[in-house]
Amino acid sequence: MAYVITEDCIACGTCISECPVEAISEGDIYQIDADLCTDCGSCADVCPSEAIHPA
């Protein structure tokens, strides 16, 4: 099960460098590619706005 980024995302970029499989793409609200996500949770651990949750 992949992680998802909610509307609480502030597009700070903290999660991008934490993703070991480069599944996160930038935008007004960042997005996680569910096909690439390995469900490691590294992104959620560093998100300052707590916008990343398991799907």
C-alpha positions in Angstrom: 0.0 0.0 0.0 1.5 3.3 -1.1 1.6 6.5 0.9 -0.4 9.6 -0.3 0.2 13.3 0.2 -2.9 15.3 1.3 -3.9 18.9 0.8 -2.0 19.8 3.9 1.2 19.7 1.8 3.1 22.9 1.9 5.5 21.9 -1.0 8.6 22.4 1.1 10.6 19.7 -0.6 11.7 17.9 2.5 10.2 14.5 1.5 11.8 14.4 -2.0 15.4 13.7 -0.9 14.1 11.1 1.7 12.5 8.9 -0.9 14.8 6.0 -1.8 13.0 5.2 -5.0 12.3 8.7 -6.3 8.5 8.2 -6.2 7.6 11.8 -5.2 7.0 14.5 -7.8 6.9 18.2 -7.3 3.9 20.5 -7.8 1.6 22.8 -5.8 0.9 19.7 -3.8 3.5 17.0 -4.2 2.4 13.5 -5.4 3.6 10.0 -4.8 3.6 7.5 -7.6 1.8 4.5 -6.1 3.5 2.1 -8.6 7.0 3.2 -7.4 6.3 3.7 -3.6 7.7 0.9 -1.5 5.7 1.8 1.6 8.9 2.6 3.6 7.4 5.7 5.4 10.6 7.8 5.2 8.7 10.7 3.6 6.0 10.7 6.3 8.7 10.7 9.0 10.2 14.0 7.8 7.0 15.9 6.7 6.7 19.0 8.8 3.0 19.5 8.0 2.1 15.8 8.6 0.6 15.7 5.1 1.8 12.2 4.2 -0.2 9.1 5.2 -0.6 5.5 4.2 -3.3 5.1 1.5 
